Amino acid sequence: MLLLLLLNFTLPGVLTYGDRIFYYDARSLSLGGNLTVLENNINPASSGLSDKIQFNFSGFLYAGTEKRGLRVYDSYGNNIGIATISINHTTEHNFAPAGFIMPVKIFRFGLRYYRFQDFNYLYHYDYRDDFYQITRTVDNVYSGSLNSIAPLIGINFKGINIGVEQGFIYGAIKSDLKILYPQGEDSITSISHNLSGNNTKIGFIFAPSLHLRFAYYYNNILRVTDKDDSLSYPARHNFGVYYQPPHRVPTKFVAEVDYELWNEPVFIYKFGVEHTILYNYYLRYGFCIFPDYIEPAIWTTNLTIGFGVQLKNYYFDAGLAYGKRDYANTDFGGLGIKEKYIFDETQNYFLLSFGFKL
């Protein structure tokens, strides 16, 4: 069970707190996951940027691959390569986010549903003896997510947008551990937790002109519990800026920095560019990078691209992201494990969003 112990200690973001969902809809995904300064986004103040009744729907497809290997050394101690010991594939789909915004003079009212933490993860490993015969097979499957149903209210007044959202959080984490023996009794253990909680967001967007915005939102400490267990997420501070050069330059630049305090401060960096083509078509690209919650040497990089179409009161957006988690600089020596394991994870996200305005 040595590798399983290693897995639980070195992948806390997946197994303990969930993988963050760094985007909101297809537009934010293709712009590097920017969440703070865009219209109709996770910042409750963004509702003030909508001047018509607006409905939106989305759906995404996620595919992940993880490869585990063992560093191989020659008799002189030189690393001569990686021996692959396990390759896992995970595929998932989900319909989210969805919601609507309704303006009434300077006020904005809305309701939305979205997923913000993901617990889906597959671990598989075949243990072999000196004759390369399988002695046991271990499958550890985690599944579940945390979701929010959130009413919100906002105010728009002379370029100043303020919004408040009260989220009702629900979700589940399920773990199935299967240890299969070619000769002997198998072991199957299942654990499930149904989690719930409440979360408050307060946001602010200042738009002194059509070409410039400054944004901030605060997400308070979140605790989700069931009768046996609980998870706690720290408060989050998100800062964003939006800039479009004047004189009809059809390109927008968006950037964001998020701050969270786990065992030590965690910063998330996002950047995106959106080009307007023939007034109604958009080309987008960007990136997002962030460290693991507990292991700061583990970084995830997401490269994103997408496009959008705006036709009268209807719009359509598509976003694609490729992510890679880097373990190259991680030191597992503190766990007292002699083997030189290496992990290689990639993620692919594909998201479609639809919407219309009345």
ABEGO torsion letter per residue (X at the ends): XAAAAAAAAABAAAAAAEBBBABABAAAAAAGGBAAABBGBABAAAAAABABBBBBBBBBBBBBBBBBBBBBBBAAGBBAEBBBABBBBBBBBBBOBBEBBBBBEABBBBBBBBBABBABBBBBBBBBBAAGBBABBBBBBBBEBBBBBBBBBBBBBGGBBBBBBBBBBBEBBBBBBBBBBABEBBBBBBBBBBBBBBBBBBBBBBBABAABBBBBBBBBBBBBBBAABBBBBBBBBBBBBBBBBBGGBABBBBBBBBBBBBABBBBBBBBBBBBBBGGABBBBBEBBBBBBAABAABBBBBBBBBBBBBBEABBBBBBBBBBBBBAAABBAAAAGBABBBBBBBBBBBBBBBBBBBX
